[in-house]
Amino acid sequence: MMTVHQEPRVLLYPRIRKSPFFYASRQHGVQMYSVYNHTYHPRHYGDPVAEYWALLEGVTLWDVGVERQIEISGPDAFDFTNLLITRDLSKCAVGQCKYVFLTDQHGGIINDPVLLRLEENRFWLSLADSDVLLWARGVASHAGMDVRIEEVDVGPVQVQGPKSFAVMRDLLGAEVADLRYYYLHDFTIDGIEVTVSRTGYTGEIGYEIYVHHASRDAERLWNLVLEAGKPHGLRVIGPCHIRRIEGGMLAHGADITVETNPFEVGMGYDWMVDLEQEADFIGKEALRRIKAEGPARRLVGLELGGERLGSYNDGSMIDAFPVRHAGEVVGEVTSACYSPRLEKNIALALVPAALSEIGTRFTVDVGERLGAQLPSGTEPVDAVVVPKPFIDPTKEQPKGDVAALGAGAPVASGGAGS
């Protein structure tokens, strides 16, 4: 049996980029990096479970400078951006953000960025982990549209958790209380120009701070956030994959790829894939056919038995866990972890649509996989399809009334949807 070394040495090659916060975030003791958008990304600082609780109970700061910002501007920017995404851009106001899919001609998901509408004809795509810049430029060239497409010198950090509003209020002033869920506003912090959005990859209340002129101002901004966070116990962490799996949030390269389409992953809603809009978009006809025929696979939630899984069992850390039904491999786990709150192993898995009903039972092979933290030769574990998201299925938590939260009152639902 082949031996897999868990901790090989990785050199910091210059051809893999460093985020504008690389040295600032590194000083807090990064224990693991991954590569995301050709950029080193701090994954955790020693104890992912402790980071999970810090996010749920306090306030956390993340280096997400790997989220490259592609700016689309020019006379045809609106029509061009509407051609790229599956949502109806006419329903996105200036100053609003939207979670969007970019699909290819077959309906496959190229990327699932957050789109920020800065002006009538200026947009940012805050990218997930796949190349979009050359794709967008190729589409623009073929379409003959008058647009400018470039990666801009902007770097984001995330401030997330129930105390995030208190930190942002101390950093930006009382005006930040007016920032609704999935909206943005420009601020200046000690001379540093930033765009702040009420968004994040956590399912918790949180914000993203997009630093303009990041190559110049990123480290100074990082230190200002740290200073504002001291009275609130702010902790620097990596992306909390336990929480995002609990929330059913998708990871490009794991749960979604260009080989999956929005209907397979349960995101073919009218608001997310608007097939009735007058405007055309790339993949529209393919997605119309998939909707009519029904997807062959579906992304489901699973509860798994067996020993506790680790904290980083997603597509970037493991080979896919095979999913079996009646002894035959029928699908694969795309992300999995042990949930401390649920006290269960949970997972997202792609399985045949005919086997996607709640209560369907499978077995999953979790032995001899990187990141599983299980002894080799472990027997397959039982699994059952359960509703997802596993926690907060209606996404009430991130929409909470931050002003009430800051005053210590219970959090109520509010704000606008994404």
C-alpha positions as CSV (number, residue, x, y, z in Angstrom):
1,M,0.0,0.0,0.0
2,M,1.3,3.4,-1.0
3,T,2.4,5.7,1.9
4,V,1.2,9.3,1.7
5,H,3.3,11.9,3.5
6,Q,0.9,14.4,5.1
7,E,3.2,17.4,5.5
8,P,5.5,17.7,2.4
9,R,7.6,20.9,2.1
10,V,6.2,23.5,-0.2
11,L,8.4,26.2,-1.6
12,L,7.1,29.8,-1.9
13,Y,7.6,30.1,-5.7
14,P,7.4,33.6,-7.2
15,R,5.1,32.3,-10.0
16,I,2.5,31.7,-7.3
17,R,1.3,35.1,-6.2
18,K,1.1,36.6,-2.7
19,S,-2.0,38.5,-1.6
20,P,-1.5,42.1,-0.6
21,F,-2.0,41.0,3.0
22,F,0.4,38.1,2.7
23,Y,3.0,39.4,5.2
24,A,0.5,41.0,7.5
25,S,-1.6,37.8,7.8
26,R,1.6,35.7,8.0
27,Q,2.7,37.4,11.2
28,H,-0.1,35.7,13.2
29,G,1.3,32.2,12.7
30,V,-0.2,30.6,9.6
31,Q,0.0,26.8,9.9
32,M,-1.4,25.8,6.5
33,Y,-1.6,27.5,3.1
34,S,-3.5,26.4,0.0
35,V,-3.3,28.0,-3.5
36,Y,-6.4,29.8,-4.6
37,N,-6.6,31.9,-7.8
38,H,-2.8,31.2,-8.3
39,T,-2.2,32.9,-4.9
40,Y,-1.1,31.6,-1.5
41,H,-4.1,31.5,0.9
42,P,-3.8,31.0,4.7
43,R,-6.1,28.2,5.6
44,H,-5.7,28.0,9.3
45,Y,-3.6,29.2,12.3
46,G,-3.3,25.9,14.2
47,D,-6.7,24.9,15.5
48,P,-9.6,25.0,12.9
49,V,-12.2,24.0,15.6
50,A,-11.1,26.9,17.9
51,E,-11.3,29.2,14.9
52,Y,-14.8,27.9,14.2
53,W,-15.9,28.9,17.7
54,A,-14.2,32.2,17.5
55,L,-16.3,33.0,14.4
56,L,-19.6,31.9,16.0
57,E,-19.0,33.6,19.3
58,G,-16.9,36.7,18.6
59,V,-15.3,38.4,15.6
60,T,-12.7,37.2,13.2
61,L,-10.4,38.7,10.5
62,W,-9.5,36.8,7.3
63,D,-7.0,37.5,4.6
64,V,-9.1,36.9,1.4
65,G,-6.9,38.9,-0.9
66,V,-7.0,35.8,-3.1
67,E,-10.4,36.9,-4.3
68,R,-9.2,38.7,-7.4
69,Q,-11.2,41.6,-8.5
70,I,-12.1,41.8,-12.2
71,E,-13.4,45.2,-13.2
72,I,-15.8,45.6,-16.2
73,S,-16.3,49.2,-17.3
74,G,-17.1,51.1,-20.5
75,P,-20.1,52.0,-22.6
76,D,-21.2,48.4,-23.0
77,A,-20.4,47.2,-19.5
78,F,-24.0,46.6,-18.4
79,D,-24.9,44.5,-21.5
80,F,-21.6,42.6,-21.4
81,T,-21.9,41.8,-17.7
82,N,-25.5,40.7,-18.3
83,L,-24.2,38.4,-21.0
84,L,-21.8,36.7,-18.6
85,I,-24.1,36.0,-15.7
86,T,-27.2,33.9,-15.3
87,R,-29.1,36.5,-13.2
88,D,-31.1,39.5,-14.5
89,L,-28.7,42.4,-14.0
90,S,-31.5,45.0,-14.4
91,K,-32.6,43.8,-10.9
92,C,-29.2,44.9,-9.4
93,A,-29.1,48.6,-8.4
94,V,-26.0,50.7,-8.2
95,G,-24.6,50.1,-4.7
96,Q,-25.9,46.5,-4.6
97,C,-24.1,43.1,-4.6
98,K,-25.3,39.8,-6.1
99,Y,-24.1,36.3,-5.8
100,V,-23.9,35.1,-9.4
101,F,-23.0,32.2,-11.7
102,L,-20.9,32.6,-14.9
103,T,-21.7,29.6,-17.1
104,D,-20.3,28.3,-20.4
105,Q,-22.2,27.4,-23.5
106,H,-23.1,24.0,-22.0
107,G,-24.4,25.5,-18.7
108,G,-21.3,24.5,-16.7
109,I,-20.4,26.8,-13.9
110,I,-17.1,28.7,-14.7
111,N,-17.2,30.7,-11.5
112,D,-19.6,31.9,-8.7
113,P,-18.4,35.3,-7.8
114,V,-20.0,38.1,-5.8
115,L,-20.8,40.9,-8.3
116,L,-20.6,44.5,-7.0
117,R,-22.3,47.2,-9.0
118,L,-20.2,50.3,-8.3
119,E,-21.7,52.6,-11.0
120,E,-24.1,52.4,-13.9
121,N,-21.4,50.9,-16.1
122,R,-18.7,49.7,-13.7
123,F,-18.8,46.3,-12.0
124,W,-16.4,44.2,-10.0
125,L,-16.5,40.4,-10.1
126,S,-15.0,39.2,-6.7
127,L,-13.8,35.8,-8.0
128,A,-14.0,32.3,-6.6
129,D,-11.1,29.9,-7.5
130,S,-11.1,29.7,-11.3
131,D,-9.7,31.8,-14.1
132,V,-12.2,34.4,-15.5
133,L,-10.1,37.3,-16.8
134,L,-9.1,35.7,-20.1
135,W,-12.5,34.1,-20.5
136,A,-14.2,37.5,-20.2
137,R,-11.8,39.1,-22.5
138,G,-12.3,36.4,-25.1
139,V,-16.1,36.8,-24.8
140,A,-15.8,40.5,-25.2
141,S,-13.7,40.2,-28.3
142,H,-16.1,37.7,-29.9
143,A,-19.1,39.8,-29.0
144,G,-17.6,43.0,-30.3
145,M,-18.5,45.0,-27.2
146,D,-16.9,48.3,-26.1
147,V,-15.7,47.3,-22.6
148,R,-12.6,47.4,-20.6
149,I,-11.8,44.3,-18.5
150,E,-8.9,44.3,-16.1
151,E,-7.8,43.0,-12.7
152,V,-7.7,46.0,-10.5
153,D,-5.4,46.8,-7.5
154,V,-8.1,46.0,-4.9
155,G,-7.7,43.5,-2.1
156,P,-10.5,42.3,0.3
157,V,-10.4,41.2,3.9
158,Q,-13.4,39.8,5.7
159,V,-14.5,40.8,9.2
160,Q,-17.0,38.1,10.3
161,G,-19.0,37.0,13.4
162,P,-21.6,38.4,15.8
163,K,-19.3,41.2,17.0
164,S,-18.2,42.2,13.5
165,F,-20.7,45.2,13.5
166,A,-19.1,46.6,16.7
167,V,-15.7,46.5,15.1
168,M,-16.9,48.1,11.9
169,R,-18.8,50.8,13.8
170,D,-15.6,51.6,15.7
171,L,-13.6,51.6,12.5
172,L,-16.0,53.5,10.2
173,G,-18.5,55.2,12.4
174,A,-22.3,54.9,13.1
175,E,-23.1,55.1,9.3
176,V,-22.1,51.5,8.8
177,A,-25.3,50.5,10.6
178,D,-27.2,51.6,7.5
179,L,-25.4,49.1,5.3
180,R,-27.9,46.4,4.3
181,Y,-27.2,42.8,3.6
182,Y,-25.6,42.5,0.1
183,Y,-25.2,46.2,-0.4
184,L,-22.0,48.3,-0.5
185,H,-20.7,51.7,0.4
186,D,-17.5,53.6,-0.1
187,F,-15.6,54.9,3.0
188,T,-12.2,56.4,3.8
189,I,-10.3,55.0,6.8
190,D,-7.4,57.2,7.9
191,G,-6.9,58.3,4.3
192,I,-7.3,54.8,2.8
193,E,-10.1,54.4,0.2
194,V,-12.2,51.3,0.7
195,T,-15.4,49.8,-0.5
196,V,-17.3,47.9,2.2
197,S,-20.0,45.3,1.6
198,R,-22.2,43.4,4.0
199,T,-21.2,40.0,2.6
200,G,-19.1,37.0,3.6
201,Y,-18.4,33.3,3.3
202,T,-19.7,32.3,6.7
203,G,-23.5,32.4,7.0
204,E,-22.8,34.8,9.9
205,I,-23.1,38.5,10.2
206,G,-20.1,40.0,8.5
207,Y,-18.5,42.5,6.2
208,E,-15.9,42.6,3.4
209,I,-13.5,45.5,3.2
210,Y,-12.1,46.0,-0.4
211,V,-9.0,48.1,-0.1
212,H,-8.4,50.4,-3.1
213,H,-4.7,50.7,-4.1
214,A,-4.1,47.5,-2.2
215,S,-0.4,47.2,-3.2
216,R,0.2,50.4,-1.2
217,D,-2.4,50.4,1.6
218,A,-3.3,46.8,2.4
219,E,-1.0,46.3,5.3
220,R,-1.9,49.6,6.9
221,L,-5.6,48.8,6.6
222,W,-4.9,45.4,8.2
223,N,-3.3,47.0,11.2
224,L,-6.2,49.5,11.6
225,V,-8.7,46.6,11.6
226,L,-6.6,44.8,14.2
227,E,-6.5,47.9,16.4
228,A,-10.3,48.4,16.1
229,G,-10.8,44.8,16.9
230,K,-8.7,44.7,20.1
231,P,-11.5,45.8,22.5
232,H,-13.8,43.1,21.0
233,G,-11.4,40.2,21.1
234,L,-10.9,40.0,17.3
235,R,-9.0,36.9,16.2
236,V,-7.2,36.3,12.9
237,I,-8.4,33.0,11.3
238,G,-8.5,31.2,7.9
239,P,-11.7,30.4,5.9
240,C,-14.0,28.4,8.2
241,H,-15.0,25.5,6.0
242,I,-16.9,23.8,8.9
243,R,-19.3,26.8,9.0
244,R,-19.6,27.1,5.2
245,I,-20.5,23.4,4.9
246,E,-23.0,23.7,7.7
247,G,-24.5,26.6,5.8
248,G,-24.5,24.7,2.5
249,M,-22.3,27.3,0.9
250,L,-20.6,26.0,-2.3
251,A,-16.9,25.8,-3.0
252,H,-15.7,26.1,-6.6
253,G,-13.4,23.3,-7.4
254,A,-15.1,21.0,-4.9
255,D,-18.9,21.2,-4.9
256,I,-19.2,23.1,-8.2
257,T,-17.0,23.0,-11.3
258,V,-17.4,23.6,-15.0
259,E,-18.7,20.0,-15.1
260,T,-21.7,20.9,-12.9
261,N,-24.6,23.1,-13.7
262,P,-26.8,25.3,-11.4
263,F,-29.7,22.8,-11.5
264,E,-27.5,20.0,-10.3
265,V,-26.4,21.9,-7.3
266,G,-29.8,23.1,-6.3
267,M,-29.3,26.7,-7.4
268,G,-31.5,26.8,-10.5
269,Y,-34.0,29.1,-8.9
270,D,-35.7,31.7,-11.1
271,W,-33.8,34.5,-9.2
272,M,-30.4,32.7,-9.7
273,V,-30.9,31.4,-13.2
274,D,-33.4,33.8,-14.8
275,L,-34.5,32.0,-18.0
276,E,-37.5,34.4,-18.5
277,Q,-35.4,37.6,-18.8
278,E,-35.4,39.2,-22.2
279,A,-31.6,39.5,-22.3
280,D,-29.5,36.6,-23.5
281,F,-26.7,35.1,-21.5
282,I,-24.1,32.4,-22.2
283,G,-25.5,29.0,-21.5
284,K,-29.1,30.1,-21.5
285,E,-30.4,27.6,-24.1
286,A,-28.4,24.8,-22.5
287,L,-29.8,25.6,-19.1
288,R,-33.3,25.8,-20.5
289,R,-32.9,22.2,-21.8
290,I,-31.5,21.0,-18.5
291,K,-34.4,22.5,-16.6
292,A,-36.9,20.9,-19.0
293,E,-35.3,17.5,-18.9
294,G,-34.3,17.6,-15.2
295,P,-30.7,17.3,-14.0
296,A,-29.1,13.8,-14.0
297,R,-27.4,14.5,-10.7
298,R,-28.2,16.5,-7.6
299,L,-26.1,17.9,-4.8
300,V,-27.4,16.5,-1.5
301,G,-26.7,16.9,2.2
302,L,-25.5,13.8,4.0
303,E,-25.1,12.8,7.6
304,L,-22.3,10.2,7.9
305,G,-21.6,7.7,10.6
306,G,-18.2,6.5,11.7
307,E,-15.3,8.3,13.5
308,R,-15.1,12.0,13.5
309,L,-13.9,13.5,10.2
310,G,-11.3,16.3,10.1
311,S,-12.0,19.9,9.5
312,Y,-10.7,20.4,6.0
313,N,-12.3,17.5,4.0
314,D,-13.2,19.4,0.8
315,G,-12.1,19.0,-2.8
316,S,-8.9,20.9,-2.3
317,M,-7.7,18.6,0.5
318,I,-8.9,15.1,-0.3
319,D,-9.7,12.7,-3.1
320,A,-13.4,12.5,-3.5
321,F,-15.1,10.0,-1.1
322,P,-16.9,7.4,-3.2
323,V,-20.6,7.1,-2.5
324,R,-22.1,3.6,-2.9
325,H,-25.7,2.4,-3.3
326,A,-26.4,-1.3,-3.4
327,G,-22.7,-1.9,-3.5
328,E,-22.1,0.2,-6.6
329,V,-20.3,3.5,-6.7
330,V,-23.0,6.0,-7.8
331,G,-21.5,9.4,-6.7
332,E,-19.0,11.3,-4.6
333,V,-18.7,13.4,-1.5
334,T,-17.5,16.9,-2.5
335,S,-17.1,18.4,0.9
336,A,-17.3,16.9,4.4
337,C,-16.4,17.7,8.0
338,Y,-17.4,17.1,11.6
339,S,-19.8,19.7,12.9
340,P,-19.1,20.5,16.6
341,R,-22.6,22.0,17.0
342,L,-24.5,19.1,15.4
343,E,-22.0,16.6,16.8
344,K,-22.2,14.7,13.5
345,N,-20.2,14.2,10.4
346,I,-21.9,16.1,7.6
347,A,-21.2,16.3,3.9
348,L,-22.3,17.5,0.5
349,A,-22.4,14.9,-2.2
350,L,-23.3,14.6,-5.9
351,V,-25.5,11.6,-6.5
352,P,-28.0,10.5,-9.2
353,A,-31.2,12.5,-9.2
354,A,-33.2,9.3,-8.7
355,L,-31.3,8.7,-5.4
356,S,-31.5,12.2,-4.0
357,E,-34.7,12.0,-1.9
358,I,-34.5,12.8,1.8
359,G,-33.9,9.5,3.7
360,T,-32.1,7.7,0.9
361,R,-29.3,5.6,2.4
362,F,-25.7,5.1,1.1
363,T,-22.4,3.9,2.3
364,V,-19.3,6.2,1.9
365,D,-15.7,5.1,1.6
366,V,-13.7,7.5,3.9
367,G,-10.6,5.4,4.6
368,E,-7.1,6.1,3.3
369,R,-8.0,9.7,2.1
370,L,-5.9,12.7,2.8
371,G,-7.4,14.9,5.5
372,A,-9.8,12.3,6.8
373,Q,-7.7,11.7,9.9
374,L,-8.9,8.1,10.0
375,P,-6.8,4.9,10.2
376,S,-6.1,3.2,6.9
377,G,-8.4,0.4,6.0
378,T,-11.4,2.0,7.7
379,E,-14.6,0.3,6.7
380,P,-17.2,2.3,4.7
381,V,-19.6,4.3,6.9
382,D,-23.4,4.6,6.6
383,A,-24.8,7.8,5.2
384,V,-28.3,9.2,4.8
385,V,-29.7,12.1,2.8
386,V,-30.9,15.0,5.0
387,P,-32.1,18.5,4.3
388,K,-29.5,21.2,3.5
389,P,-28.3,23.7,4.6
390,F,-27.7,21.9,7.8
391,I,-28.0,25.0,9.9
392,D,-30.0,28.2,9.4
393,P,-31.7,27.0,6.1
394,T,-33.4,30.3,5.4
395,K,-30.2,32.4,5.9
396,E,-31.7,34.5,8.7
397,Q,-28.4,34.8,10.6
398,P,-26.4,36.9,8.2
399,K,-29.4,39.2,7.6
400,G,-29.7,40.1,11.3
401,D,-30.4,43.5,12.6
402,V,-26.9,44.7,13.4
403,A,-27.9,47.8,15.3
404,A,-29.9,45.6,17.8
405,L,-27.0,43.2,17.9
406,G,-24.6,46.0,18.8
407,A,-26.8,47.0,21.6
408,G,-26.9,43.5,23.0
409,A,-30.5,42.8,22.0
410,P,-31.6,39.6,20.2
411,V,-30.9,39.5,16.5
412,A,-34.0,39.8,14.2
413,S,-34.2,39.2,10.5
414,G,-33.8,42.3,8.3
415,G,-32.1,43.7,5.2
416,A,-32.3,42.6,1.6
417,G,-31.5,39.2,0.0
418,S,-28.5,38.4,-2.1
